Amino acid sequence: MDGRGIIIPMLATPVETAILKRVIGPERGGMAPSAAKELLKLDFQESDHARMAKLSKKARQGTLTPRESEELDSYINIGYFITFIQAKATTSLKSQARRPPTASQRHIESNE
């Protein structure tokens, strides 16, 4: 669980998780720094966090309706997708930080 008491996102099946991981390749990086920084800003709205907390509580109590269960599964799946995308963004930024600047990057920095 995170600091808000929300279940850490996981896809419904290990197969879906494996497929998504292969498609996104969060360990590969390769994203432009500007895109990576924007993707790291992705988050659910506060109203969605509140709804997830309510649904999670009902799930722990065993009182979710089938519709609420489907809604919670959707939040979890979307959260997992965001987690993979943000992992790729973080990896991309870290790999950029380790690389020495190119000649054109040094030229731009010297003119700033």
N, C-alpha and C positions, 0 to 999 in steps of 0.2 A: 504494500500500500504506500501511497505517497503521503505528503503532509496534510492533505485534505481528506484523508480517510477513504480515498477512491481506490478501487481495485486496479492494480497495474495492468495495462492493456495486454491481452493475448487473443490471438485469433481462435476461432472455434475449433480448428483442427490443426494438428502438427503438420499435415500435408499443406494446408493453406499457408502456414507460417514459413515453411521451407520454400515454397514457390515464390512467395513475396520477397523473401530474403535473396533468392537467386536473381529475381528480376531487378530489384533495386540495388543490390550489391553494396550495402552500407559500409563495408570494409574497403571498398575500392576508391572512394573519393572521386576526384575528377570533375568536380562541379566548380563553376566560376565563383570567385569569392563574393561577388555582389549577390548572386542567386543564393548561395549558401547562407549569407547573412539574413536575407529576407525569409528563407525557409525556417530559420531558427526562431523567427518571431511567431510562427504558427502556434495557435493555442485555441482551445475551446473558449467560448464566451463564458462569463461568470454564471449566467443562467444555465448553461449546459453543465458546468461543474456542479451546480446545486442540484440539477436534475439527476446527474450520475450518482451523486452522494445519496439522494433519496432512493433511487432504484437499487443501489448497492445495499443499503440498509434493509430494504424490503427483501432482497435476495437472501441476505444472511438470516432474516427472520422466516424465510420460506413462504412469503405472502405475495410474491410477484404473480401478476396475471400473465397469460400467454403473450398478450400484446406488450406488456411491460418487459417481459423477458426478451422479446424480439428487439425492443428499443434499446435495452441495455447491451445486447449482443452487437447492435449497430454501433453504439458508442465505443465499445471495446475494439471492434474491428477498425474503425476510423482512427482511434487512438494508437493502435499498433502500426497502422500505415504512417501516421505522423512520426512515430518513434523511429521507424526505419529511415524515413526521409531526413529527419534531423540528425540521425547517426551518420548518414552519408554526408550531410552538410558539415558536420563537425570534423569528420575525417578529412574532407576536402580542405577545410581551413587549416587544420594542423599540418597537412602535407604541404600546403602553400607556404606556411611559416618556416618549414625546414629547408625549403629550396632557396638557393642563392638567387638574388634578383637577376633578371636578364638585363642585357645592355639597354633595351628600351625602357625597362622599369627604372633603372638607375638614372637614365636621362630625365624621365618624368619627375622622379623624386628630387633631383638636383635643381629642377626649375620651380619647385613648389616653395 
